[in-house]
């Protein structure tokens, strides 16, 4: 049984190039942005809480001050 070879040759299209775009609605973009912002906010806040708790356990006053200052930005409203 002989093996068949397939050879492809690409040629540049000579006609006008058509750009295809898919528009995403503003509501979907806004909703996705708000969800991502909330997820990032919660993750960063949890990381700071963990760091504060760890500095309390290690009795590291300098680290506690640094993390508590950063944490104030998350609870300030």
Buried (B, 14 or more C-beta within 10 A) or exposed (E): EEEEEEEEEEEEEEEEEEEEEEEEEEEEEEEEEEEEEEEEEEEBBEEBEEBBEEBBEEEEEEBBEBBBEBBEEBEEE
